[in-house]
Amino acid sequence: MRTIRLLLAAALLSAMVAVPASAGVEPAVAQAISGSVLVPNPTKAALPVTRHTRSAMFVGPEAQGVVSWFFEVDPATVGGTFELTSSVDADLDIIFYSDPGGLNATPTASGEFVGTGIDGESGIIPLGSTHATIYPASGGNVPFDYAGFEAQQVLLSGDLDVEIRSGQRLVFVNDTDEYGFVRGEKFSSGEGPASGMPRGATFTYDGATALFGTTTIPYETHMGSGTITVTAG
């Protein structure tokens, strides 16, 4: 597996689309993987792929890229967005796992992106994901590029209005010199003015969902009020 952890990836970021994003806080690429898969899986079923990946965990790196590409998901990207593309027309799929299983244990999928288009896949890395498998449904020796973006951040000193997609993770960062807080109707970093968020502290919110259309979630911080606008799909 060839995994490149990037602090600055301007070239890749310009080629990828990672939105929605809070003003001034653009999610960065935290995990980028490039490779190829030799044998396609035209059934688009998870079972034959997971058999391979469970074996690959024990056989070694020589099995990587035969019928799938198996990797550990960077925790910083869980709840963030991803992009899976290819330099050729190919029906690429990706399955995320909360438990990759083993030779004698069935894996648990946290999310499957198995569309039939030739433009790759994109979406939100499901919460709880620890591993993933990439494979093509057609073609041979198909190249791919995977980019996992950090979860969306909101700086408490900046714009507190943010737009995200349903299921996307929000990480509030207290970048001020005051003890802070984040409070909404169904979430809170703590009670009182000094609620456990000194400078540099974070508060993670995973409950922003919308079944259809948009949902607006107001909240308060020690720096003022903001709105989370959540879109379905």
Rosetta blueprint (number, residue, H / E / L):
1 M L
2 R L
3 T E
4 I E
5 R L
6 L L
7 L L
8 L L
9 A L
10 A H
11 A H
12 L H
13 L H
14 S H
15 A H
16 M L
17 V L
18 A L
19 V L
20 P L
21 A L
22 S E
23 A L
24 G L
25 V E
26 E L
27 P L
28 A L
29 V E
30 A E
31 Q E
32 A E
33 I E
34 S E
35 G E
36 S E
37 V E
38 L L
39 V L
40 P L
41 N L
42 P L
43 T L
44 K L
45 A L
46 A H
47 L H
48 P H
49 V H
50 T H
51 R H
52 H H
53 T H
54 R H
55 S H
56 A H
57 M H
58 F H
59 V H
60 G L
61 P H
62 E H
63 A H
64 Q L
65 G L
66 V L
67 V L
68 S L
69 W E
70 F E
71 F E
72 E E
73 V L
74 D L
75 P H
76 A H
77 T H
78 V L
79 G L
80 G L
81 T E
82 F E
83 E E
84 L E
85 T E
86 S L
87 S L
88 V L
89 D L
90 A E
91 D L
92 L E
93 D E
94 I E
95 I E
96 F E
97 Y E
98 S E
99 D E
100 P L
101 G L
102 G E
103 L L
104 N L
105 A E
106 T L
107 P L
108 T E
109 A E
110 S E
111 G E
112 E E
113 F E
114 V L
115 G L
116 T L
117 G L
118 I L
119 D E
120 G L
121 E E
122 S E
123 G E
124 I E
125 I L
126 P L
127 L L
128 G L
129 S L
130 T L
131 H E
132 A E
133 T E
134 I E
135 Y E
136 P E
137 A L
138 S L
139 G L
140 G L
141 N L
142 V E
143 P E
144 F E
145 D E
146 Y E
147 A E
148 G E
149 F E
150 E L
151 A L
152 Q E
153 Q E
154 V E
155 L E
156 L L
157 S L
158 G L
159 D L
160 L L
161 D L
162 V E
163 E E
164 I E
165 R E
166 S L
167 G L
168 Q L
169 R L
170 L E
171 V E
172 F E
173 V E
174 N L
175 D L
176 T L
177 D L
178 E L
179 Y L
180 G E
181 F L
182 V E
183 R E
184 G E
185 E L
186 K L
187 F L
188 S E
189 S L
190 G L
191 E L
192 G L
193 P L
194 A L
195 S L
196 G L
197 M E
198 P L
199 R L
200 G L
201 A L
202 T E
203 F E
204 T E
205 Y E
206 D L
207 G L
208 A L
209 T L
210 A L
211 L L
212 F L
213 G L
214 T E
215 T E
216 T E
217 I E
218 P E
219 Y E
220 E E
221 T E
222 H L
223 M L
224 G E
225 S E
226 G E
227 T E
228 I E
229 T E
230 V E
231 T E
232 A L
233 G L
